[in-house]
Every structure is written in structure tokens, then in C-alpha cells.
Amino acid sequence: MALKDRIIKRGSGNVFADLGVADAEQKHMRVRLAVALQQAIAESGLTQAEVAEKLGTKQPRISRLMNGHVDEFNAESLERYLGLFDISVEPQFVPTARTAGSD
């Protein structure tokens, strides 16, 4: 199929939902939490061993997080870890395209 014959669709903002993955919203939330934690760790200037001590875990677990093994972490742990970096998580409720404008 030639590039000019391809159909391009705008994504929903959740690649998991776009791909039809089960539990797409939960996976998307966990990835967003993990990315925020990865950024906090990177900006902290701490070594992985120091981060592990701060979070009450082991360095290999921090290495796994930093290398994108997000499926090994649940949302509650990621939220708790963010809290230890003084980052709070606040839910935001936004209507989806399905429900926007409907009563």
C-alpha cells in the first residue's frame, strides 16, 4: 500500500484504547504516573540506589521502572512513590467524545 493510499486517523490520546487493549484506561493512567515518576527521578539528581532507599525498595526495581517496565508497577505504588517526591496526583474528570454534549 502506497503512503498516499493510507488513511490517517487522529488518536484519542490513549494509544491503548486506540489499539483496543483491554483495561486501556488503567494502563494509560499507569503509564502517565510512571512517566511523571521517571521525570521526578531524573530531575532529582539522585542515583538509583538513593532513589530506592528513599522509596523503600531495591535499586533493581528502580532500574526496571526507568527502563519502561511499567507493567510491574500498580497505580497505587506509583502514586505513593510520587508522593515521596512531593508530587500529588489529582484526578481530572473530562467527558469523552462519546458522552460530550449528551444528557
N, C-alpha and C positions, 0 to 999 in steps of 0.2 A: 504494500500500500504506500503510495507516494505521500510525502508530507502534506502536499496541498489537498489531498483527499481525506485527511484526518479531521475528526471533529474534536474541537477543544471545548471542554466544559469548565465552568468556574467551580472551584471546590467549595465545600461547605465551611471550611475552616477546621474540619475534623477529618483527617485522612482515613482514620479507622472507619468512620461512618460512610465515607465515600467509597471505601472498598468493601463495605458490607460485613465488617468484622463484628462478631458477637461482643457484647459489652463495650461498644465503641466509646460511649461517653465516659465510662470508668477508665478505660485505657488512655483516652485523651487527657483526662484530668491527671492521671498518674504521671504521664509524660510531662505535662506542664509543671507539675510540682517538682519532678526530678530535674528539669532544666533550670528552674529557679534555684534549686539547691546546688546544682553544679556551678552555676554562676556565683553564688554566695561563697562556695568553697574556693573557686578560682580567685575571686577578689579578696579573700581573707589573707592570702599570703602564707597560710599555714601549710605544713606538709600533710600528706595523707595520714601519717601516724598521729600528728597533732589533732587533726580533724576527728579521727577515730576516737581518740581519748575524750575530746570534747563531747562527742555524740554517744559515748558509752558503747562503742562497738570495736571491731577489729579493722586494721588497715586494709586487708584484702577485700573487705566489704565495701570500703570507700573506693578502692580501685575499680571494683565491679560497677559501682554507680557511675564513676567518672568515665568508664568505657561504654556506657549506654545499656547496661544490663538492667533495665528498668523493671522488667517483669519479676525480678527477685525482691522487689520492694512493694509494700502495700501503701496506699494513700495515707493511712494514719501515721505510719512510721515517717514518711516523707514530710508530713505536716509537722510532726513533733521535732524532727531534725531542723526544719526551717525555723521553728520557734527558738531553738537553741542558738540560732544565728540572728535572733531578734527580728525575724520576718514573720508577720502574721498573715494568715490566709483568710480571706473574707469571701464568702460566696457572692456571686453576682447572678441575678436571675434575668435572663434575656429571652424574649419569646423567639421561638424557632420560626422558620419560614412557614411551616405547617399551621402554626397557631396565630401568627401575627395577623391582627385585624379581625379575628373571629371572636365571637362572643360565647 
